[in-house]
Amino acid sequence: MAWLAPLLLAPLLAAIAVLALGRTAWPARLALLGSGGTLAAAIALAARVERGGAFPAADGRLRADALGAVIAVLIALVAFAGAIERDAERPDGAPRKDVAPGSARRREALELALLACLLAASFADSIALAALALLGAMLLAAGRLGSGGPAATAATARPLLVGGAGATLALFAAALLAHAGNAAGAPDTNISGLLAVAPRLDASAIRAAFALALVGLGALAGLVPLAAWLPETSVHVDSTLAATLSAGAAAAAFVPILRVHALVAASGCAAWADGALALAGLLAMLVATPRILVQDDARRLLAWSGIAQLGFAAFSLGLGTPLAAFAGLLHLLLQSLARTAAFLAGGRLQAGIDAARPGHAGGALAGSPALGGAFAGALVALAGLPPAGTFVSQWLALAGGFASPLPLARGATVAALVLLVAGFAGLSFHGVRAVLGSPRTTARLAWPLRSRVAIGALLALVLLAGAGLPAALSTLIEQAARGVQP
């Protein structure tokens, strides 16, 4: 627990400090310190896992492994970038005049508590614990929604309903896994304990458990059939919370799905588990891609793009080949970073646009060459164009699919490629409209230095990944991929 404690306690202690000490500009500054400390702890933990392997914590309730470490670094990066953006709401760092100090404290405390819940879900060794942590995250997100005005208050029903339904299905899955584990004499009913007796587990019970987990937790991640809540919710929140839900929360909810997938595969049902995961990913792409083509609202466009790319990552991980599994995890990581940069840059652009519908941006480059260029770079990464690392991850995943000995897998890879091309066309069309043309306002769009550093760093990470991954990160992703495909 010595390695996990700083990671989980940093955001909680910062949230307490925000509520107790937050005055004037302090809430955003304290949140920045808390999220920065969380990122440092996540990187330290990832280095420890990469060198020494997985280890249990909190009496076996948590387990720090490569998959959780990769996702924890991603979540912490998204939260840290969001905290920088909120701290830079005005060039002088002061709080906005339309946000009361009490509201600012509440907002930052909820963001930090949400960060802690997502991290706990990433390391939970129990589906029940992961479901409860994600439900807590949805409740906190609803609390943030409720502080944004009448329209946002009405939108709180979406994460509450989806969070409750998804967590309930996941708890049923946990009950089935516990029943199968008790019948097989497992030392405990956590995922690691069930893996020890995986060949003796009842196949019907764990298949049903995976199906329930895939639907329930998939709803929280943004997979079909309950995916529409995420784009609709993104419209009613600020850009930082939209990025947290679309990138951080989606990745955190995806982790327990992959843990149950690994358990089902280890029990001798690998083909069934891979097929179910690949089918869920392909369906997500099939549902999201047409909405990308017709969507002209910036935040809905980014959210539906995130659903399609999460679906592609799930599809890649379900192909059953080591190369595709590695590429799927890499794609999930890079797409989430690029989408966070797009949400943050797009939020700043929309804040300076005087239009009846602020989601409809135009003339970004003319209004602010630097900020418009950053938004364009994020769209390039989201579309999977070189030199972005997302191009490499897509290419590796498709190569892994075409290398599969199964004709069905190769045919499904062709379908995924067609959907990727269609999504690229939609993003390109709407991206050109947003970036080029005449600006909708003559006001100067402010872009503080620290916001430039945050967004620029996210884009730099995605671009550098196209040239090559650091050895330690590549090893960590390989370890995570082996855990998903035992």
N, C-alpha and C positions, 0 to 999 in steps of 0.2 A: 504493500500500500504506500510505501515511501515514495514511489515514483508517480503513482496516480493521484495521491493526495494533493500535491500542489496544483495539478491540472484541474481537478474538480473544485477545489476550495478557492482558487484565485477569483473566478467570477462571482462566487457566492459572497466572499468577503468584500469584494468591490461593490456588490449590490447593497450590502449592509452599510458600507461607508457612504454610498450615494444617498441613501435614505437618511442617514444620521447627520451627514456633514454637508450635503449638497446645497449650495447657495450660489446664486448668480451663475458664473461660468464653471463652477466646480462639477456639476453632474457629468457633463461631457468629458471633462479632464479626468475624473476618477474612473469613468467607464473606459477611457483610452488606456489608462494605466492597468486596469484590471484585464482588459482584453489583450494588451501587450504582454503582460505576465503570463496569461493563458497560452499565448502563442509560443513564448519561450519554453514553457513547461511541456507543450505538445512536441516541439522539436526535440527537446532533451529526451522525452519518453520514446519518440520514434528512433532516435539514435541508440538508446538502450535496447530496444526490441530488435533492431537490425543487427546489433552485435551479439546479444545474448539470447534471443528467442523470446517466445511468449512466456508469461508468468501470471499466476492467479493473484487476486487481491480481494480484500474485504470478505474474508472467509469463503472464498470461492464464488461470491456473487458477481464479481467483476473479473474480467480476464483481459490483460493487455497483450494483444497479438498484433501481427503486421497489418491486418485489415483494419482493425480499430485505430492503430497508430496513423495510418495513411489518412483515414477519414477525419481523425481528430485534428491533424495539421490543416486539412482543408477547411474544416469548420472554424478553427481558430483564425485562419487567414481571412476568411470572409467576415468574421466578427470584428477583427482588428481593422480591416479596411472600412467597414461600416462605422466604427467608432471614430476613425480619423475624419470621415466625411461628416458625421454629425458635429464633431468639434470644429469643423471648418464651415459651418453653416453661414457664418458671416466672416468677412476678411479679417476682422480684428479678433475673432475667436469668441466674441460675446454671444450670449444666447439670443435667439430671435425674439423680436419684440412681441410677436403674436403667440408666444409660448410662455405661460406663467411658470415661475420657478418650481412650484409644486408639480406641474405637469412634466417639466423637464426631468425632475428627480424620478417621477414615476416611470417615464419612458425609459430612462437609462437603467433603472433597477430591473424592469421587466426584460430588457434586452440581455442583461447579464445573467439573470435567472434562466432565460431561454437558452443561452449558451451552455450553462451548466447541465440542463436537461438533455440537450443534444449530445454532449460529450458522454454523459452517463449512458445514454442509449447506445452509443458506439462501442462501449466496452462491456455492456451487460452480457453476462454468460447465461442469461435466462430470457426466454421470449417474454415471459410475464413482466419482468423488470424493464425490459426494453419498451414494451407496450405502455407501461405506466409512465415511464420517462417521456415518451413521445406524446402521450396524452397531456402530461404536464406542459410540454412545449406548446401544444395547441391551445391550451387554456391561457398561457401567457401571451401567445400571439393574439388571441381574442381580446385580452386585456389591452394590448397595444392598439388593436383596431378600434376599440371602444373609445379611445381618447382622440379620435381623429375627426369627429363631427357626426351629424345625423346619418349621412350615407354610410360612413364607416361603422357606425354603431349597428346599423342593420346588417352589415356584412359579417358581423361576429358570429352569426349563426352557422356560417359555412365551416370554419375550422372546428367549431364546437361539435357540430353534427358529424362531420367526417372523422374528427378525432375520437369521438365516442364510439361510433360504429366500427372504425378500424381497430381501436384498442380492444373492443369486445370480441371481435373475430380472432385477434391475436391471442387473447386470453383463452379462448376455446382451443386454439392450436396448442398453447402451453399445457392445457389440461390433457389433451390427447397424447402429447409427448411424455408427460409425467406418467400417464397410465401405461404407455408402452415401455417406459423405462422401469417401472416397478415390476411389470410382468417379466422383463428380461433380467432382473437383478442388478440394475445399474447402481453404482455407488452413490450417485445423486442424480437429480433430474435436470441439472444444468446441461448445456450443450456439450461441454467438455466431458462430463460424466456419461452422457448418452453415447458419445463417440467411442468410449471404451468398450461398449457392448453393442455397437451398431449392427453387426451381422445378426444378432439375436433379436433385434427389434421387430415388432409386428409390422409388416410392410403396409398393410391397409391403413393402420393407424397413423404412421408417419407420412404416408402420402396425403391423407386427409389433412393432417396438421400443416403440411407444406402448402396445400391449396388454400387453407384458411389464412395462413400467414401471408401468402402471396397477395391475396385479395385485401386483407385487412391492413397490413403494413404497406402494401402497394398503394392503397388509397392515400395514406399519409405521405408517401414518397411522390405521388403524382402519376402513378400508373393507372391504366384503365381497370375497371369501369368508372371509378370515382375520381376522375382527374380534373374535371372542369372547375372545381372549387379553387384550385391554385391560380389560374389566370384571372378569374373574377375577383379573388381576394387581392391580387397584386395591384389592381386598379385603385383600391381604397387605402393603400398604405404608402408610406414614404419609401424612397428607393432603397434605403438600407434594410428595412424589414422585408421588402420584396425580394432582395438578394438573399437574405437569410433563409426565407421560406423556400425559394426556388433552388438554391444551391446547397445551403447547409442542412436544412431540415430534410430535404429530399435524400441527400447522401446518408444522413444518420438513420433514416427509416429503411434505407436499402440494405444496411449492414446486417440486421437480424434476419432479413430474407435470405441473404447469402449464407449465413450461419446454418439455417435450417436446410438450405439446399445442400451444403456440404455434408450434413448429417444424413440426408436421404441418399446422397450419392455413396457415402461410405457404407450404407446398409445393403448395398447391392442393387439399388434402383437408380443408378446414375443416368441411364438413358431416359427414364421417365422424368427425373428432376431436370435434366438439361432441356428436354423438350418443353416442359411446362414453363421454364424460365425464358427460353427463346421465344415461345409463342406469346407470352405476356409482353415481352419487349417489342415484338413485331406488331402486335395489336396497338401498343402505345404509339408507335410510329405511324401506323395506319390511321389512327384517330387524330393525331396531332398535326400531321403534315397538311391535310386539306385546310385546316384552320390557319396554318402559317400562310398559305397561299392567299387567303381572302382577308386576313387580319390587317387592319390599318391602325390599330392602337398600339403604341410602342410597348407598353408593359405587358399587354396580352400577348403580343408577338413574341417577346422574350420568354414569357412563361410557357407558351405552347412550344417554342423551340426547345426549352429545357426539358419538357416532357418527351418530345421526340428523341432528344439526345440521351436521356436516361433510358428510354426504350432501346436505343441502339446499344448502349452499354450492357443492358440486361440480355439483349439478344446475343451479343458477343460472348458474354460469360456463359450462356447456355449452349454455345456451339460445341463445347466439350474438348477443345484443343488448348494446349498450354499457351500458344501464341495468341489465340483469340481472347483467352481469359486475361492475360497480361494487358493486351490492347484495350479490353473493355474497362479495366480499372484505371488505366492511364487516361482513357477518354473521359471517364466520369470525373476525374480530377481536373483535367485541363478545361473541359467544357464548363465546369462549375466556376473556375477562376475567370474565364472569359465572360461568362454571363454576369458575374458579379461586377466586373469592370463595365459592362454594357449598362447594367442597371444604374450604377453610380454616375457614369458619364451622362446617360440619358436623363437621369433625374435632374442634374444640373442644367442640362439644355432646356428641359421642360419648365424649370423654375424661371427661366428668362424669356419664355415665349408667351406673348400676349395674344392668345387665341381662344375662341369659344370652347374648343375641345383641346385641352393641353396635351392629351396623348398623341395628337397629330403634329409631329415636329416637321420642320422643313428648313432647308438652307442652313444646316448646322455649320458647315465649313465657312460660309459667308458671315454668319453671326459671330463665330469664334473659331478661327482656324485651328488653334491648339486643341480646344475641347471637342470640336467637330472631328478633328483627326483622330483623337483618342476613341471617340465613339465609332468611327469608321473602322479603326483597327480592331476593336472588340467585335464588330460585325464580321470582319474578315475571319477572325478566329472562330466565331460561332459557325460560320459557313464551312469551315474546314478547308480553307485555302492555304497553300504554302505562302510564306515559310512558317506558319503557325504549327505548333505541336499537334493540334487537333487533326491536321492533315495526316500526320504520321500515324496517330492512333487509329484513325479511320482506315488508313491503308493496311496497317498491320492486322486489324480485326477482319477486314475483308479477305486478306490473304489467308488468315487462319481458317475462315469459313470455306473458301474455295479449296483448301488443302484437306478438308474433311473427307474421309472415305465414304461417307453416307451421301447418296444422291439427294436425299431430302434436305440435308443441311446445305448442300451447294445450291439447290434451288431456292431455299429460303434466303441465302446470301444474295442471290440475284435480286430477289424482292426487296431486301433491305437496301441494296445499292440503288434501286430505282427510287425508293422513298427518300434516300439521302439526296439524290439529285433533285427531286421535286422540292424538298425542303430548302436546298441551296438556291433554287430558282426563286422561291418565295422570299427568302431573306435578302437575296440580291436585289430583287425588285423594290421591296419596301426600304431597304437600306439606301439605295440610290435616291429614292424620293426624300428620305429624311436628311441625307447628307448634302445633296446638291440642291440647286435652286436658290430662290430668293429667301432671305430670312423673314420670319413672320413678325419680327420686332426689330426696332432700331436701337433698343437698349443694349448696352454693353454687358456681356455675360461674364460675371466675375468667376474666376477659378483660382482660389487660394493655392499657395505653393504646396501645403501639406496634402491637399486633395490631389494635386497633380502627382505628387510622389506616390500616394496610395494607388491611384488608378494606373499610373505608369508602371509601378512595380508588378501589379497583377498581369498587365499585358506583356511585360518583359519576361516574366516566368513562362507564359504560354509560348512566346516566340523562341526563347532559349531552349525550351523542350524540343522544338523542331530541329535544332542543331544537335542535340544530344542530352541525355539525362545524366545527372551526377551518379557516380557508381553506387553511393549509399542509397539514393532514392530508387534506382533501378533494382537493387537487391531487395529493398523493402517491398516494392510492388510485386516482384517475383515471389517472395515469401507469401504475400497476401493471395496471389493467384493460386499458389499451390494449396493454400488453405481452403479456397473456394472449390477447387477441383482436386480432391484428395486422391 
